[in-house]
Amino acid sequence: MTDFINPILGGLIISFSVILLMYLLGRIAGISGIFWGAVQPTALANYFSKDRAWNWLFLLGLPLGAWLAKVLLHISPTPPSGDILLTIIAGLLVGAGAKISSGCTSGHGVCGISRFSMRSIIATLVFMTTGIITVFIMSQFGEMI
């Protein structure tokens, strides 16, 4: 039973955060969009503006939340294992895919599906299918790559 507590609590916290962001600011909690909103050149020039400060606070809250979980709940995430170069390349590909699809799994999968957005439903299906195929290929042929 304890194996289910942390994921359920995490899902509830994410859900509450998404609802709170939508209610207070009218914004969708898509991490790639929030990140891009914080670092794009026009935002960097005005990063203290009211319109962009929430992006930076949201991004700051991500590692802060993980740190609080570690300190208060004694939950330590498992660091990724494997080739760091492959991890960096995968991260860049995910970032490029998020930019091309105008969103990521948090924006499309969590927020878009809950709003019955057909674009988000299709994007999430593509994300998940690609992920499943990638895991299959890497589990079968990963040693050769």
N, C-alpha and C positions, 0 to 999 in steps of 0.2 A: 504493500500500500504506500509506503514511503517513497517508492520510485515515481509515484504519480503526483505527489504533493508539489514538488518544485515546478514541474511543467504547468500544472494547473494554476499555481500562484503566478507564475510568469505570464501565462496567457491572460489572467485577470488583470494584472498590472498593465500589460500592453493595451488591453481593451480599454481600461480606464483612462490611460494616457491618450489614446487615440480620440476617445469621446471628449476628453477635457480640451485637447487642442482644437478640435472642431467647434466645440461650444464657445470657448473663450476667444479664439482668433479666427474661426472660420477657415482653418487650414487643414489640409490632408497631411497625415504623418507619413509621408514617403521619404525615407532616409536619403535616397539619391537626390531628390528634388530639394530637400532641406540643405544637403551638403552643397549642391550646385548654387543654391540661393545665397549661401554664405561665402563661397569662394570665387564666384564669377567677378570679373574685373569691376563692373559697376557696383557690385555689393561691397567689394573690398574698399572702394573709395568712401563708401558711406556705412561702414560696418557698425557704427554707433547709432545709426538712424533707427527710429522706432520700428520701421518695416523690416529691418534685417537683424535686429538684436535677438529676436526670438530664435532665429536660425542658430546663432552661436550658442545660446543658452541650451537649446535642445541638444546640439552636438556635444556640449560640455556634460550634459546630463547622462549621456550614454556610458562613458567610462566611470563617471561618478556613481551611477547606479550599480555598476559591476563591483566597484570598490566597496560600496555600502553593503552589498550582498555578502561580500567576502568578510568584511569586518563584523557585521551584525549577525549574519546567519551562518557564518563559517562555511560558505560555499566557495570553493575554488574551481574556476573553470580549468579544463584540461587544455594546455597549450597545443597548437597544431603540431603534428609530427610529419616528417617527410622533408622533401627537398624544398628549401626556402625559395629558390628561383622559380620552381613550378608554382608555388603558392602565390608569388608576386605576379607571375604571368596570368594565373587564373583570376586573381583580383582585378587586374587590368581588363581582362576580357569581360568579367562581370560588370565592371564600370562602364565599358563601352556598350555592352548590351543594354544596360539600364538607360544610358543616354539615348540610344537608338530607339528604344521602346517607350521613351518618355515616362520612365518610372521603373521601380524595382518591386521586389516581392512585398515589401511593406506597403508601398503605395497602391499597387495593383491588387495584391493578394489579400491584404488585411482591410484596406479602406475601400478599394474599388469594387471588390466582390460584395461587400456589405451594402454598397449603394446600387447593386445590380447593374453595374457598368459592363456592357457587353465587351468593350475594348479591354477592360481589366480582366474579365473572365477568360478571354482568348489569350491575353498576354500571360496570365498565370498558368494556363494549360500548356503554353509553349515553354515557359520557365521550367515547370515540373517535368514535362516530357524530356526536355533537353537534359535536365539533371539526372533523370532515371537512366537515359541512354548513356550519359557520361559515366555514371557509376558502374553500369554494366560493362562498358568498354574498358574502363580502368581496372575493374576486378578481373577481367579475362586477359587483358593484354598489357596491364600496367608495368609489369616487369620488363617488357620489351621496349617500352617507351623511354 
